[in-house]
């Protein structure tokens, strides 16, 4: 029979183990704390620290995504030594958080891009984010942008895509600070200026669909544009010394019929002008020459003596998504992004982008001689190509099917972007390039 004394008596090796365990814990505890400090656990954002999103109606909610497919916030954290980032190489992934603003909270959205207010109910297009394959793209941080641009001036110059991006930026920034409209020119609002008093940030838009000087086609005049490819449009160029950051955006207006001048009286050729006695040369060479003239003017006028540092971006071509002819009931009915394997960048879209990127690279080489001048491509062509769902479509008009005429044909806008929408990503990339510039030597 086993006695209680024998049960309580412990072998020597058990006593040794009991002494070893506490010392092992004491040794591992500092290592664990150090590991936690260097690699903290990322918990989901508390709603206290995230601006609540109001999407027109409280009954609307994000589409359901399986947990494995949701683009979680921790994936947005920048990886160590992640430079440079190729933002063109990526895909659209589901995102449960949605945009920073909406048509109810932002008052500067152009009416034709205010899709939710106009009755668009399929809100799945709001819940996607662009995810580069080999790096991360953080969400737009308005405070960081204000930090970079306090007491500075950013100008969006070009066609209606420049205005589209401008209005996106205004709405994002308005989520933390209210802008004041301080200047407008005429009823068409093609030249406007806002100021954010909280940071003395000026934001301007200049209508200049060719960047170079030109005469736009009109109902009262010829049905073609006239472009003077040897000189820039002074409506924006005259204010060049006032800018700290410029975003150029052109392309779509170069697709219209046009006559091109190399001098005031010397005609270079034309694009789609069968009724005129000019050489048909297409628009690619004209686009290249227009961009080169623009960059040369910026570099020459800035020189090396300017006290104002200047960053220049060229937003690359944003493809349209008409299914059918735009003026013959063409529409963009898709409700999800394309997968990379579904849509390739090719044809005219690829050619225009290539010209723009090549001209940026050529200008960067010449700009090295000018102090305080940076030039970069804001390459948004591929990510825009994959978003056929992000256009206003019929919701360029308020409640286009309000009278129950679901089958009736209405004009679609498959060129511009709903706000909020994919164009917000352009500004996320813009901010990240600015951040890289700041880290290198200051904007």
N, C-alpha and C positions, 0 to 999 in steps of 0.2 A: 504494500500500500504506500502510495506517494505521500510524504508529509508536506505540510504547509511550508515548512522551512526550505525543503528542496525546491518547491515551486517558486519561492521568492528569490532563491539564490540564482544569480545570472552568470553565465559563462563569461570568461575574460574577453572573448572577441565581441560579445554583445555590448559590453561596457565601452570597448574601444569605438564601436560604431556610433554609440550614443554621443560620445565626445566629438567624433568627427563631423557629424551632421551639422551642428551649430556653426562650427568653423567653416564648413563648406558654404553655408548660407551667407555668412559674413563676407566671404571672399567673392561670391557671385553677385551680391546685391549692388556694389558699386559699378560692376560691369553692366548690369541690367539698367541702372539709372543712366549711365553714360549712353547706352544704346537708345534709350527712350528720348534722351535730350537731342541726339543727332538726327533721329528718325521718328518724330512724333507721330502719334496715331491721329489721322484726320477724321474727325467726327463730322456728320452732316451739319450744314449751316443752321444755326438757331434762327428762328423767324424773327427774333428781336433784332438781329444784325442784318437782315435782308429787307430791302424796300419791298413792301407788299405790291403785288401786281394786280391791277384792275383791268379786266378785259371786257369792257362794255357791259357785260352781264354776269352776275354772280353765279348763274346757273351753268356757265360754260367752264369746262375744266380741261386740262391737258389730256391728249389721247393716252390710252393705256399702253405702256411698254413693259415687257418682261424685265425683271431686275437685271438680267445679264446683258440686256441690250441698251440700258439707259446710260447716257454719257454722264457719269458721276463727276461731281465737282473736284474730287481729288485728282482726276486725270488732268485738270487744268493747271496744276502746280508745275512751274517751270523745272525742267530737269537740270542737273548741274552741268555746267560747261556746254550748254545747248546753243552753240553759235557756229555758223549762221543757220537760221531756220528757213527752210524752203516751204513757204506757205502755199505754193501752187500745187504741191503734191499731197493730196489728202482726199477725204471723203466726208459726206454729210452723215452725221450720226444722230440718233434720237437724243433729245435733251428735255428733261422734265421741268426745268426751271423757267424756260421761256424768256421773253424780252424784258428790257428794263423800263419800257414805256408802252403806251397805247394811244389810240385816237382820242380817248377821253381825258388823258393826262397831259397831252402835248397839243398846243394850239398853233403850231407852225407847219403842220403837215399840209401839203398841197391837196386840195379837195379831191383831185382825181386819183390820188394814191392812198386815200383814207378808207381802205377796204372794209374794215370792220364796221365803221360808222355807216358805210354804204350798204351794209346788209350781208357781207360775206359771212357765212356760218361755219364753213369747214375750216376750222382753226388749226388743223394739224400742221400747216406750213409754218406756224410760229414756234414749233418745238423741235427744231433741228439746229445743230451746231456744226461748223466746219472744223474737222479734226485733221491736222497735218499728220502724215504717216510717221515722220521721224523726229517730231518735236511737238510742243504744245502751243496752243493759242489761248491765252487767258481771256477771260471776259473783260469787256471794256471797263476801265476804272476811271470814272469822271474826275476824281480827285487827282489822279496822276496826270491826266491831260491838263487840268487847270494848273498843276504845278509846273509843267513844261511851258505853258502858254500864258502865264500871268504877265500882264502889261504888253502883250504881243497881238499880232494881227494874222489871221489865217484867211486866205481867199480861195474860193472855189471858182475856177474859170473854165468856161467851155459851153457845152450844150446842156440839154435837160438832164443828162445823167449826172453832171456836176451839181445841178440843183438838187437832184434826188439824194445824192450823198450828203450835201450840205444840210438838208432838212433832217436826215437821219442823225447827223451829229448834233444839231440843235436840240432834237428831242432827247437824245441820250444825256446831254449836259443839263438840260432843263429838269432832269430827274433830281438834281441836287441844287441847282441855281437857276433863277428865272432870267431869260434874256429880254432885252429891251430893243425894239425896232427903232433905230435912230436915223435911218435914211431909206427912201424908196424913190424910184424914178418912174413916173407914169403908171398907168393902170395895168400894164403888162407885168410889172414887178420883175423886170429882167435884171435890174441892178438894185440890190438891197444890202443893208448893213445892220447888224445887231451888235449890242454890247452887253457883256455880263459884268455889271458893276461890282460884283463880289470879287472879281479877279482882274478887272479892267481888260478883259479879253474881247477883241473885236473879231467878228466873223462876217465875211462879205461874200456875195455871189455876183459874178460878172457874166452876162450873156455874151458868148463869143464862140459860136458853134464851129468855127474853122481855126481859131486862134490867130490866124493871119487875117489881114483886112479882106473884107468881102461884102458883096451886095446880095442879100437874100432874095430868093424868088418870092413873088407876091402875086395876088390876084390882079393887081393894077398894072404889073409890069411883065417882063419875060417869065416863062415858066421854067427857068433854070437859074442856078446861082452863078455868080461871077466872083472868082477868087483871085486875089493878087498875092501870089505865093512868095513874092520877094520882100514883103513888109508885113509886120505884125499889126494887130488891131490896137490902136492907141487908146481905146476906151479902157483897157486894162493895163497896158504897158506904161501909161503915164503915171500910174500909182505904184510902180514896181518898188520904189524905194521905201514905201510904207509897209511892205509885207515882210513877215518873218517866215511864213509857211504858205506854199501855194500848191493846190491840187488842180492839175489840168485834166480835162476829160473831153475827148472828141472821138468821132468815128461815124456815127449814124448819119450826120449831115453830109458827109463825103460820099455817101451812097446815092445822093440825089443827082439829077442831071446838072451839069455845071460846065462853064467855060473857064479855062485857067490862063492867067496872065503871068509871064515871067518878068515883065516890066509894065509900066503904065499903059503902053500901047502894043506890046509884043505878046501875041497869043501863043501859048505853048501847045494847046490842044483842048479837047473837051471830053466829057464823059456823057454818053447817051444823048447825042444831039443830032439826030438824023436830019433835021430840017435846017441845020446850019452848015455852012461850008468850012468846017474845021476838021482837023485830023482827030479821029477817035483814039484816045490813048488810055481810057479807063481812069480809075481814080487812085490806084495804088501809088503811082509815082507822085501824084499831087499830094497825097497824104504824107508821104515821106518828105517831100520838099517843104510842106507846110510845117511839119514838126521840126525840121532842121532849121528853118528860118526862125521859129519860135525860140529854140534853145540858143541859137547864136545871138539873138537879140538879148536874151536874159544874161548870157555870159558877158557880152560886150558892154552892156549898160551897167552891170554890177561892178566889173573890174575888180581890182585888188584893193582899192582905196575905200570901199564902202564900209562904214562902221556897223552896219546892220547885217547880222548873219541871216542867211536865207536858205530854206530847204525847199526843193522843188520835187513834187511827185507827178508822175503821169499815170493816171488810172487807165489800165488797158481796156480794150474793147469788151463791152458787155453784150453777149449775143441775145437776140430775140428768140421767142419760142412759138411763133405762129404755126398752127397746123392749118395749112391752106393760105391763100393770099390775104394779106392784112386788110385790104379794102374790099374783100369779097367773102365776108363771113368767116374769115380766119379767126381762130380762137386758141386758147391755151388752157384746156380743161383739166390737165393733170393735177393731182392733189398730193403727190409725193415727189421727192427728189429722184433723179436718175442715180442708179449705181454706176460706178466707174466703168464697168463692163458694158453698160447699156448705151453710153454716149461718148463718142470720141471727138476731140477737138480737131477739126479738119476744115478744108475748103476755105471760104472767105474769112470765117472767124479766125482760123489759124493764121492766115496770111496777114490780116490786119494786126493781130497781136504780135506777130514776128517783126513787122515793120516798126511797131511802137517800141518793143524791147530793144531792137537793134539801134534805134535812134537815141534811146536813153543811154545805152552803153557808149555810143559814140560821143554823146554830149558829156558824159562823166569823164571821159579822157581829156576833153578840152577844158573842163571846169577845174581840173587840178591846178591850173595856173591861177585861178581866182580864189583868193582867200575867203573863207566864210561862206562858201557856196557848196551845197550838197544836192545831188540829183539821184533819184531812185524811181524805179518802176513800181507802181502799186498794182501788182499783177493779179487781177481778179477774174480773168477770162474763163479759166477752167471751172472755178467754183461757181461762177454765175451760170455757165453752160449747164451745169448739173441741177439747176433749180427751176424747172418749168412751172412749178407750183407757186412761185413767189410773186407773180405778176397780178395786177389788178383784174385783168381779164374783163368781164362785163361790169365789174364793180368799180370801174372808172366813173360810172354814173350811180347815183343813189338808187338803191333797190330796183335794179333793171327789170326784175321779174315781179314787181310789186302788184301788178294787176292780174296775176295768175297766168301770164303768157310765157310759161316756161319754154315753150317750143319756138317762140319768136326769135328772130335774129337781131342781135344787138352788136354794136361796135365793141371790139375787145382791145384792150391795151396789153400787149404781150412783150413790150419793150421796157417800160419802167417797172419799178418795184413797189409793192405794198410797203407801207410804213405802219408798224414795224415789219421787218422782213429781211431777206438775205443781204440787202445793201448795208445793214448794220455791221455785217462781218467786214466789209471794206474798211470801216473805221476802226475796228479791232486790230486789223493788220496795220493800218496807218499808225496807230498808237504804239504798236510793238516795234515798228521800224524807228519811230521817234525815240523810243526807249533805248534801242541799240545805239543810235547816234549819241544819245546823252551819255551812255556808258563809255563810248569810245573817246569822245572829246568834248561833249556838250553841244546842245542844239544851237 
